Amino acid sequence: MDTLLKESRRTPNILLTWVGIYQGGVEVERPAGWTVYLSSNGVKHLFKDGKVPDFIKEIAPADREKFHVFKQQAIDKKGISRREDTEMKFIFNFLKESWGKGDHFIIEMESSLKVCSSCEAYLVYLQKLAEQYGKKIEIHLKDNYEIKSFENLKK
């Protein structure tokens, strides 16, 4: 993917996700591959030709206003905005695209950076929300816990 990205001071976080969907113990949907999210307010500007590859998941143009409302409270304990974090984009799209398809979800996530504590809390909240609706969400998260910033990633 490096060959597609423009040179930039900030490398976006890369979040790989995979969601298995089950209903009543029966597999309903198994993705063929990983879905890729990038942390950025829109990602077109990150690519050399301005064209986002098909394997990158963005917020659909028709959903941008809803996403804007959804992410307003995504602020960590230090007051830092987490509104463009990959995990927020994933949660929004998960609720929109997968929530109504099953009662049990297995979510695999791999992040190029350490997942911040506020994003971890949003993922736990998602699990609690599922419990309230009689659903179960298993989240298997793998992150690079030593890499806390873009600057650390480049070292």
TALINPE-V824179 format. One record per residue. RES is the residue in three letters. D_LAST is the distance of its C-alpha to the last C-alpha in whole Angstrom. Layout:
# TALINPE-V824179
res->{RES;RES}
d_last->{D_LAST;D_LAST}
This chain:
# TALINPE-V824179
res->{MET;ASP;THR;LEU;LEU;LYS;GLU;SER;ARG;ARG;THR;PRO;ASN;ILE;LEU;LEU;THR;TRP;VAL;GLY;ILE;TYR;GLN;GLY;GLY;VAL;GLU;VAL;GLU;ARG;PRO;ALA;GLY;TRP;THR;VAL;TYR;LEU;SER;SER;ASN;GLY;VAL;LYS;HIS;LEU;PHE;LYS;ASP;GLY;LYS;VAL;PRO;ASP;PHE;ILE;LYS;GLU;ILE;ALA;PRO;ALA;ASP;ARG;GLU;LYS;PHE;HIS;VAL;PHE;LYS;GLN;GLN;ALA;ILE;ASP;LYS;LYS;GLY;ILE;SER;ARG;ARG;GLU;ASP;THR;GLU;MET;LYS;PHE;ILE;PHE;ASN;PHE;LEU;LYS;GLU;SER;TRP;GLY;LYS;GLY;ASP;HIS;PHE;ILE;ILE;GLU;MET;GLU;SER;SER;LEU;LYS;VAL;CYS;SER;SER;CYS;GLU;ALA;TYR;LEU;VAL;TYR;LEU;GLN;LYS;LEU;ALA;GLU;GLN;TYR;GLY;LYS;LYS;ILE;GLU;ILE;HIS;LEU;LYS;ASP;ASN;TYR;GLU;ILE;LYS;SER;PHE;GLU;ASN;LEU;LYS;LYS}
d_last->{18;16;19;21;18;18;16;15;13;13;12;15;15;17;19;22;25;28;32;35;38;41;44;47;45;45;42;42;39;36;34;33;30;27;26;23;22;20;19;21;24;26;23;25;24;20;22;23;27;27;28;26;27;29;27;25;27;28;30;34;35;38;36;34;37;37;33;33;36;34;31;32;32;28;27;25;27;25;27;24;24;23;26;23;21;22;24;26;27;27;30;32;32;33;36;37;37;37;39;42;42;42;42;40;36;33;30;27;23;20;17;13;13;15;18;19;23;25;24;25;28;29;29;31;33;33;35;37;38;39;41;43;44;45;42;39;35;33;29;27;23;20;17;14;15;12;10;12;10;9;7;5;6;4;0}
